[in-house]
Amino acid sequence: MIPRLVVAAPASGAGKTTVAVGLMAALRQAGHTVAGFKVGPDYIDPGFHSVATGRPGRNLDPMLQGEERVAPLFAHGAAGADLAVVEGVMGLYDGALGTEGYASTAHVSKLLKAPVVLVVDASAAGRSVGAVVHGFVAFDTEVRIVGVILNKVGSDRHEAEVRAGVAPTGVPVLGVLRRDTRLTVPSRHLGLVPADEQREQAVNAVDAAAGLVRQGVDLEAFVAAARTAVELDVEAWDPAAEVTPAEEGRPVVAVAGGPVFSFRYTETTELLVAAGADVVTFDPLSDPLPEATSALYLGGGFPELHGEALAANAELRRQVATEIAAGLPVIAECAGLLYLCRELDGHPMTGVLPATGRMTGSLTLGYRTAIAATTTTFFDEGRRVRGHEFHRTTVDLDTEVDPAWYLPGGVEGIAQPRVHASYLHLHWTATPDVPARLVAAARVHAGMEK
């Protein structure tokens, strides 16, 4: 039984990321082994969780993973920890549009049988905060709110007024945080700058959040609340149970990493390893293609901000183009799609795909139900998946191509026999045959199998 708490809020912008990250870091500094999780598809927050906990950050998402996998994935990610902190998404009860809160923080808290701490932005209210807390407690009695952390409190007098409003609800105040300008972290068009991109600033931001939490939150009360979580009777997800490796030989699967390609789920690598691959991470900004690469995974990130630097690694661009022309199997998601284009915002890329990428002024964001439009090494035509898109770029085709996906409203991506490139991010725990097929293709490319 892992003591656990979900850190939620009435709405986005209340400061739950700061509080969750600060709690993870402060609890670690207090001697706990902390497992950090993020509700939803977000890649950036788990990067800060990793800085705070010293462990891989992980996501819990009923839409991408399947409702039935959320608790097993939690148990897998919490293995070896004595405490788990789950950061929510948006407002506590906000889920997929058109549903009754499906994939919301509340939904995940119920799947985990986890109590909830509500972070409330008190900057523009006093006693009214009590009404907010009362409403959230009453809205769904299956969600157990066990504490409140008051954020952005201005003064002692302000704190006393807010506490007076919350007291009649019976929900204990576990902490009070004052406004602190040190907690500002770099941001850009898709949110925070990833921790992998500006490590020193990320570490400083996490340290500042931990200091604020140590000063304002009763950590012992927080841990005691986490220990009220009931036993979660579930078998931990195991990547080795999802895929079957070959008996001999481990092909090299190169996985793009570094500051540009930091968007990938922890379980992606775990599944590739379980399927029998030697996974080698490389940085496309400076590294060559790893020796003996037999398959390539290009995940997401911010290539539009590093176009010149990516273009400067001309040797890697040449290697990737040459190897793919020779049959190297590749799965590319979002940033990977752009890297395989002929150019990105005028900067030369690998030229594998007959397309150009460019920055736009509009945001494409949301869950997608997609159907494979073309049979490739990795997907059979007609395969239905759930994915997520998150980008401000677009791709203009030079010529007609076989699309990767049918989406509501049209087609998306580019499919070739051994190349699958699109904007759609998948969580491979819901499609474990995909990494297995990538590794199988790597074995063929390496000459291990026909």
C-alpha positions as CSV (number, residue, x, y, z in Angstrom):
1,M,0.0,0.0,0.0
2,I,1.6,3.2,-1.1
3,P,0.6,6.4,0.8
4,R,-0.6,8.8,-1.9
5,L,-2.3,12.1,-2.4
6,V,-3.6,13.9,-5.5
7,V,-2.8,17.6,-5.7
8,A,-5.8,19.3,-7.4
9,A,-7.2,22.8,-7.9
10,P,-10.6,24.4,-8.7
11,A,-9.1,25.7,-12.0
12,S,-6.0,26.0,-14.0
13,G,-3.7,28.8,-12.8
14,A,-4.1,28.1,-9.1
15,G,-0.5,27.0,-8.7
16,K,-0.9,23.3,-8.4
17,T,2.3,22.6,-10.4
18,T,4.3,24.8,-8.1
19,V,2.8,23.2,-5.0
20,A,3.1,19.6,-6.3
21,V,6.7,20.0,-7.4
22,G,7.5,21.8,-4.2
23,L,5.9,19.0,-2.2
24,M,7.8,16.3,-4.1
25,A,11.1,18.1,-3.6
26,A,10.5,19.0,0.1
27,L,9.4,15.5,1.0
28,R,12.5,14.0,-0.7
29,Q,14.7,16.4,1.2
30,A,12.9,15.2,4.4
31,G,14.0,11.7,3.6
32,H,11.1,10.2,1.7
33,T,11.4,8.3,-1.5
34,V,8.8,10.1,-3.6
35,A,7.1,8.9,-6.8
36,G,5.7,11.7,-8.9
37,F,2.8,11.5,-11.4
38,K,0.9,13.8,-13.7
39,V,-2.7,13.4,-14.7
40,G,-3.2,13.8,-18.5
41,P,-0.9,13.8,-21.5
42,D,1.5,16.6,-20.4
43,Y,5.2,16.0,-21.1
44,I,6.6,19.1,-19.4
45,D,5.4,18.8,-15.8
46,P,6.8,15.2,-15.4
47,G,10.2,16.6,-16.3
48,F,10.0,18.9,-13.3
49,H,8.7,16.0,-11.2
50,S,11.9,14.1,-12.2
51,V,14.1,16.9,-11.0
52,A,12.2,17.1,-7.7
53,T,12.1,13.3,-7.0
54,G,15.2,12.0,-8.7
55,R,12.9,9.3,-10.3
56,P,11.3,9.2,-13.7
57,G,8.2,11.3,-14.0
58,R,5.1,9.5,-15.2
59,N,1.6,10.2,-16.6
60,L,-1.8,8.7,-15.7
61,D,-4.3,9.2,-18.4
62,P,-7.4,7.2,-18.9
63,M,-7.9,8.5,-22.4
64,L,-4.5,7.5,-23.7
65,Q,-3.7,4.5,-21.6
66,G,-7.2,3.1,-21.0
67,E,-9.1,3.4,-17.7
68,E,-8.1,-0.2,-16.7
69,R,-4.4,0.6,-16.9
70,V,-4.3,3.7,-14.7
71,A,-4.0,1.9,-11.3
72,P,-1.6,-0.8,-12.6
73,L,0.6,1.9,-14.1
74,F,0.5,3.8,-10.8
75,A,1.6,0.7,-8.9
76,H,4.4,0.2,-11.4
77,G,5.7,3.8,-11.2
78,A,5.4,3.9,-7.4
79,A,7.4,0.7,-6.9
80,G,10.2,1.3,-4.4
81,A,8.7,4.6,-3.1
82,D,7.2,5.2,0.3
83,L,5.0,8.1,-0.9
84,A,3.3,9.2,-4.1
85,V,2.2,12.7,-5.2
86,V,-0.1,12.9,-8.2
87,E,-0.4,16.3,-9.8
88,G,-3.8,16.9,-11.3
89,V,-4.8,18.7,-14.5
90,M,-7.0,21.7,-15.1
91,G,-9.8,22.0,-12.5
92,L,-10.5,18.9,-10.3
93,Y,-13.7,17.9,-12.2
94,D,-12.6,19.0,-15.7
95,G,-12.3,16.1,-18.1
96,A,-12.6,15.3,-21.8
97,L,-15.2,17.6,-23.4
98,G,-18.6,16.1,-23.8
99,T,-18.1,13.6,-21.0
100,E,-19.0,13.5,-17.3
101,G,-15.5,14.3,-16.3
102,Y,-13.8,11.3,-18.0
103,A,-10.0,11.5,-17.6
104,S,-10.4,14.4,-15.1
105,T,-8.3,14.6,-11.9
106,A,-11.4,13.4,-10.0
107,H,-11.7,10.4,-12.2
108,V,-8.1,9.4,-11.7
109,S,-8.3,10.0,-7.9
110,K,-11.2,7.5,-7.8
111,L,-9.3,5.0,-9.9
112,L,-6.4,5.2,-7.5
113,K,-8.7,5.4,-4.3
114,A,-6.5,8.4,-3.5
115,P,-7.4,11.3,-1.2
116,V,-7.2,14.8,-2.6
117,V,-5.6,18.1,-1.4
118,L,-7.1,21.2,-3.0
119,V,-4.8,24.1,-3.9
120,V,-6.9,27.3,-3.9
121,D,-5.7,30.6,-5.3
122,A,-6.7,33.0,-2.5
123,S,-5.2,36.1,-4.1
124,A,-8.6,37.7,-5.0
125,A,-10.9,36.4,-2.2
126,G,-11.3,36.1,1.5
127,R,-14.1,34.2,3.3
128,S,-15.4,33.2,-0.2
129,V,-12.7,30.6,-0.4
130,G,-14.7,28.6,2.1
131,A,-17.7,28.5,-0.3
132,V,-15.4,27.3,-3.1
133,V,-14.0,24.5,-0.8
134,H,-17.6,23.5,0.3
135,G,-18.8,23.3,-3.3
136,F,-15.9,21.1,-4.4
137,V,-16.4,18.8,-1.4
138,A,-20.2,18.5,-2.1
139,F,-20.0,18.2,-5.9
140,D,-18.9,14.5,-5.8
141,T,-18.9,12.7,-2.5
142,E,-16.9,9.9,-3.9
143,V,-14.0,12.3,-4.2
144,R,-12.4,12.6,-0.7
145,I,-10.9,16.0,-0.2
146,V,-8.8,15.8,2.9
147,G,-7.0,19.1,3.0
148,V,-6.6,22.5,1.5
149,I,-3.4,24.5,0.7
150,L,-4.0,28.2,0.3
151,N,-1.8,29.7,-2.3
152,K,-0.9,33.3,-3.1
153,V,-1.9,34.7,0.3
154,G,-1.0,38.3,0.7
155,S,-0.7,39.0,4.5
156,D,-1.4,37.6,7.9
157,R,-4.7,39.4,8.0
158,H,-5.6,38.0,4.6
159,E,-4.7,34.5,5.9
160,A,-6.9,34.9,9.0
161,E,-9.9,35.9,6.8
162,V,-9.5,33.0,4.4
163,R,-9.0,30.5,7.2
164,A,-12.2,31.8,8.9
165,G,-14.1,31.1,5.7
166,V,-12.7,27.6,5.3
167,A,-13.2,26.5,8.9
168,P,-16.9,25.7,8.7
169,T,-16.3,23.2,5.9
170,G,-14.3,21.0,8.3
171,V,-11.6,20.5,5.7
172,P,-8.2,21.2,7.4
173,V,-5.8,23.8,6.1
174,L,-2.5,21.9,5.5
175,G,-0.6,24.9,4.4
176,V,-0.5,28.6,3.4
177,L,1.8,29.9,0.7
178,R,2.6,33.5,0.2
179,R,3.2,35.1,-3.2
180,D,6.8,34.5,-4.3
181,T,8.4,35.9,-7.5
182,R,11.3,33.4,-7.3
183,L,8.9,30.8,-8.6
184,T,8.7,32.2,-12.1
185,V,10.1,29.7,-14.6
186,P,10.7,30.3,-18.3
187,S,7.7,29.8,-20.5
188,R,6.8,30.0,-24.2
189,H,4.1,29.3,-26.7
190,L,3.2,25.8,-25.4
191,G,3.8,26.4,-21.7
192,L,6.8,26.0,-19.5
193,V,10.3,25.4,-21.0
194,P,11.1,21.7,-20.5
195,A,13.4,20.9,-17.6
196,D,15.7,19.0,-20.0
197,E,16.2,22.2,-22.0
198,Q,17.3,24.6,-19.3
199,R,18.4,22.3,-16.5
200,E,19.9,24.9,-14.2
201,Q,16.8,27.1,-14.2
202,A,14.6,24.1,-13.7
203,V,16.7,23.0,-10.6
204,N,16.6,26.5,-9.2
205,A,12.8,26.7,-9.7
206,V,12.3,23.3,-8.0
207,D,14.5,24.4,-5.1
208,A,12.5,27.6,-4.7
209,A,9.2,25.7,-4.7
210,A,10.6,23.3,-2.1
211,G,11.6,26.2,0.1
212,L,8.2,27.8,-0.1
213,V,6.5,24.5,0.7
214,R,8.8,23.8,3.7
215,Q,8.0,27.2,5.0
216,G,4.3,27.1,4.5
217,V,3.0,23.5,4.5
218,D,2.7,21.1,7.4
219,L,4.6,18.2,5.8
220,E,3.8,15.8,8.6
221,A,0.1,16.5,8.2
222,F,0.4,16.0,4.5
223,V,2.1,12.6,5.0
224,A,-0.5,11.7,7.5
225,A,-3.3,12.5,5.0
226,A,-1.5,10.5,2.3
227,R,-1.5,7.5,4.7
228,T,-5.3,7.6,4.9
229,A,-5.4,6.2,1.4
230,V,-7.0,2.7,1.4
231,E,-5.2,-0.3,0.0
232,L,-5.1,-0.4,-3.8
233,D,-5.7,-4.1,-4.7
234,V,-4.1,-4.1,-8.1
235,E,-1.3,-5.9,-9.9
236,A,1.5,-3.6,-11.1
237,W,1.8,-3.1,-14.9
238,D,4.8,-5.0,-16.2
239,P,6.3,-4.2,-19.6
240,A,7.7,-7.7,-19.8
241,A,4.2,-9.1,-19.6
242,E,3.1,-6.9,-22.6
243,V,5.7,-8.0,-25.2
244,T,7.8,-11.1,-25.9
245,P,11.4,-10.6,-26.9
246,A,13.3,-12.9,-29.3
247,E,15.5,-15.5,-27.7
248,E,18.8,-14.2,-29.2
249,G,20.2,-10.9,-30.3
250,R,19.2,-7.3,-29.3
251,P,19.1,-4.8,-32.1
252,V,19.9,-1.1,-31.3
253,V,16.9,1.2,-31.3
254,A,18.0,4.8,-31.3
255,V,15.8,7.2,-29.4
256,A,16.2,10.9,-30.0
257,G,16.6,12.9,-26.8
258,G,18.4,16.1,-25.6
259,P,16.8,19.5,-25.3
260,V,14.8,19.3,-28.6
261,F,13.3,15.8,-28.3
262,S,12.4,15.6,-24.6
263,F,8.7,14.7,-25.1
264,R,8.4,10.9,-24.6
265,Y,6.7,8.8,-22.0
266,T,8.9,6.8,-19.5
267,E,7.1,3.6,-20.5
268,T,8.2,4.0,-24.2
269,T,11.7,3.1,-23.4
270,E,10.6,0.4,-20.9
271,L,8.5,-1.3,-23.6
272,L,11.3,-1.2,-26.2
273,V,13.8,-2.7,-23.7
274,A,11.2,-5.4,-22.8
275,A,10.6,-6.2,-26.4
276,G,14.3,-7.0,-26.8
277,A,16.0,-3.8,-27.9
278,D,19.2,-2.1,-26.8
279,V,17.9,1.4,-26.5
280,V,20.5,4.1,-27.1
281,T,19.5,7.8,-26.5
282,F,21.2,10.4,-28.6
283,D,21.0,14.2,-29.0
284,P,20.3,15.3,-32.6
285,L,21.8,18.7,-31.8
286,S,25.3,17.3,-31.5
287,D,25.5,13.5,-31.8
288,P,25.8,11.2,-34.8
289,L,23.4,8.3,-35.3
290,P,24.4,5.7,-32.7
291,E,26.5,2.8,-34.0
292,A,24.6,-0.2,-35.3
293,T,21.3,1.7,-35.2
294,S,18.6,-0.7,-36.6
295,A,15.5,1.4,-35.8
296,L,14.7,5.0,-34.9
297,Y,12.2,6.6,-32.6
298,L,11.8,10.4,-32.9
299,G,9.5,11.8,-30.2
300,G,8.2,15.2,-29.5
301,G,9.6,18.5,-28.4
302,F,10.4,22.0,-29.7
303,P,12.3,21.7,-33.0
304,E,10.8,25.0,-34.2
305,L,13.0,26.8,-31.7
306,H,16.1,25.0,-32.6
307,G,15.9,24.8,-36.4
308,E,19.3,26.4,-37.1
309,A,21.0,24.1,-34.5
310,L,19.4,21.0,-35.9
311,A,20.4,22.0,-39.4
312,A,24.0,22.5,-38.3
313,N,24.4,18.8,-37.5
314,A,24.6,18.1,-41.2
315,E,26.3,14.7,-40.7
316,L,23.3,13.4,-38.7
317,R,20.9,14.7,-41.2
318,R,22.8,12.9,-43.9
319,Q,23.0,9.7,-41.9
320,V,19.3,9.6,-41.1
321,A,18.3,10.2,-44.8
322,T,20.8,7.6,-46.0
323,E,19.7,4.9,-43.5
324,I,16.0,5.5,-44.0
325,A,16.5,5.2,-47.8
326,A,18.2,1.9,-47.0
327,G,15.2,0.6,-45.1
328,L,15.7,1.8,-41.5
329,P,12.3,1.5,-39.7
330,V,11.2,4.8,-38.1
331,I,8.3,6.0,-35.9
332,A,8.2,9.8,-35.6
333,E,5.8,11.8,-33.5
334,C,5.3,15.6,-33.8
335,A,8.9,17.0,-33.5
336,G,10.0,13.8,-35.3
337,L,7.7,14.5,-38.2
338,L,9.2,18.0,-38.6
339,Y,12.7,16.6,-38.4
340,L,12.0,14.2,-41.3
341,C,10.7,17.1,-43.5
342,R,12.7,18.7,-46.2
343,E,13.0,21.9,-44.2
344,L,11.6,23.6,-41.1
345,D,11.0,27.4,-41.2
346,G,13.6,27.6,-43.9
347,H,16.2,25.5,-42.2
348,P,17.2,22.2,-43.9
349,M,16.1,19.1,-42.2
350,T,16.7,15.4,-43.2
351,G,14.6,15.6,-46.4
352,V,13.1,12.1,-45.8
353,L,9.5,13.3,-46.4
354,P,8.3,15.5,-49.3
355,A,7.1,18.3,-47.0
356,T,8.1,21.5,-45.2
357,G,7.3,22.5,-41.7
358,R,6.5,25.9,-40.5
359,M,5.4,27.8,-37.3
360,T,1.9,29.1,-37.3
361,G,-0.1,31.4,-35.0
362,S,-2.7,28.9,-34.1
363,L,-2.6,26.1,-31.5
364,T,-3.7,22.6,-32.3
365,L,-4.6,20.8,-29.0
366,G,-6.6,17.9,-27.9
367,Y,-7.3,14.2,-27.7
368,R,-8.0,12.5,-31.0
369,T,-9.5,9.2,-32.1
370,A,-7.5,8.2,-35.1
371,I,-7.8,5.3,-37.7
372,A,-4.7,4.1,-39.5
373,A,-5.1,5.2,-43.1
374,T,-2.3,3.2,-44.6
375,T,-0.7,-0.1,-43.7
376,T,2.9,0.2,-42.5
377,T,5.3,-2.0,-40.6
378,F,3.8,-0.7,-37.4
379,F,0.0,-0.2,-38.0
380,D,-2.5,-2.1,-40.1
381,E,-5.0,0.0,-42.1
382,G,-8.1,0.4,-40.1
383,R,-6.4,0.3,-36.7
384,R,-8.2,2.6,-34.3
385,V,-6.1,4.4,-31.6
386,R,-6.5,7.3,-29.2
387,G,-3.8,9.9,-29.3
388,H,-3.1,13.6,-28.4
389,E,-2.0,16.6,-30.5
390,F,-0.2,19.6,-29.1
391,H,1.6,22.0,-31.6
392,R,1.6,25.3,-33.2
393,T,3.3,24.2,-36.4
394,T,2.0,22.7,-39.6
395,V,3.3,20.7,-42.5
396,D,2.9,21.6,-46.1
397,L,3.1,18.7,-48.6
398,D,5.2,19.0,-51.8
399,T,3.2,16.2,-53.4
400,E,0.6,13.6,-52.7
401,V,1.4,11.1,-50.0
402,D,-0.1,8.2,-48.2
403,P,-1.6,9.6,-45.0
404,A,-0.8,8.1,-41.6
405,W,-4.2,8.7,-40.0
406,Y,-7.8,9.4,-40.7
407,L,-8.9,12.0,-38.1
408,P,-12.3,13.7,-37.7
409,G,-12.2,16.4,-40.4
410,G,-9.5,14.9,-42.6
411,V,-6.2,13.0,-42.8
412,E,-2.9,13.7,-41.1
413,G,0.7,12.5,-41.2
414,I,2.7,10.7,-43.8
415,A,3.1,6.9,-44.1
416,Q,5.7,4.9,-45.9
417,P,6.2,1.1,-45.7
418,R,8.8,1.5,-42.9
419,V,8.2,5.1,-41.8
420,H,5.3,6.4,-39.8
421,A,5.3,10.1,-39.1
422,S,2.5,12.3,-37.7
423,Y,1.6,14.9,-35.1
424,L,-0.2,12.3,-33.0
425,H,1.3,11.3,-29.7
426,L,0.4,7.8,-28.5
427,H,1.0,6.2,-25.1
428,W,2.3,2.8,-26.1
429,T,1.0,1.1,-23.0
430,A,-2.3,1.0,-24.8
431,T,-0.7,-0.3,-28.0
432,P,2.2,-2.5,-26.9
433,D,2.3,-4.3,-30.2
434,V,3.6,-1.0,-31.8
435,P,7.0,-1.1,-29.9
436,A,7.1,-4.8,-30.4
437,R,6.7,-4.3,-34.2
438,L,9.4,-1.6,-34.2
439,V,11.8,-3.9,-32.5
440,A,10.9,-6.8,-34.8
441,A,11.6,-4.5,-37.8
442,A,14.9,-3.6,-36.2
443,R,15.9,-7.2,-36.0
444,V,15.1,-7.7,-39.7
445,H,17.1,-4.5,-40.6
446,A,20.0,-5.8,-38.5
447,G,20.0,-9.1,-40.3
448,M,19.0,-11.1,-37.2
449,E,15.8,-12.4,-38.9
450,K,14.3,-12.5,-42.4
